[in-house]
Amino acid sequence: MHSVPITRNGYEKLKNELHDLEAIERPKIIDAIQKARALGDLSENAEYKSAKEMQGKLDYRISYLRKRIPLLQITDLSKAVDNIIRFGAFITLIDIDTDKEIIYQLVGEDESSPEKGSISIKSPVGKCSLGKSVGDFFKVITPGGTKEYEVKNIDYR
């Protein structure tokens, strides 16, 4: 079994999510199923079917988190002192075509959220940026075509 990198913040979020799903959400769904059962005929009971579907999704997520969390390895970002892009770095990139600045934090796949400014180290931009320094250029092949970026800044907050 191999470990999966994650930031401390990402790890805490996943642990809190698991706790909330088990302690708060699961009891709510169990209650909803019991109330729906009380309505009678289960074959035509939309409330029951909906609650059972929600229970299935919830149980799947709980099972995933229970298996995944032990594999996660919190990466200590305070030890990153050089000016090379590694896991956990906040990177400022300049899109060469548009001259637009983009800021991302490189994180593990479990905490990736591009709309919130964090991308996986396994994403195309993440993979291509690893090991680069300020002033370096790199190209990324995306579904929309090839993009070129310049590394403007690297920060380990």
Steps between C-alpha positions, in 0.01 A plus 500: 500500500638841408440826680317787336620856568262752653530830681414518869198717416376250240544211742301677772221580253466136399503380863233759588294398198509134609399594853209716377378231261504234772376708795258743335399402147457125549258538794297751297466257211411211729227717648375595153484132401303412812252784438460397136441137601218614726321644196416150380550325165874515429465408132342837420656707776713774343620626838627153590675452165662843524620440857642157406682654203648768725601229749682310224696809395582585861614146579719498190671826604547379859652174375733690265617737776556214748725325249671813369588691819748236629690528169545876525841642593501856631782690332682755713518813286723685746800299383475635143759774500632494146348677204387188313137402444408202715187362662321766703649800319290803418604584147433811297501427130471733203300370205724593206206534256289732716763647735256415782629398845368182656568388857468137605602288793629157400322243714406133504214368295274475806508875562515632144247773425602712196213743553642571847858530378640156579602247237625145527865422445364237260317757284666603172610840640603343830715232336668741260575763766671267751872568526480836324645825641408868469558613143458153351258440213304181441236372259191303593290295262134551591178386332471856364851500355852576615546772763827662598571646842779689670564449872481843664504408870528201734388521860464251786272686740 
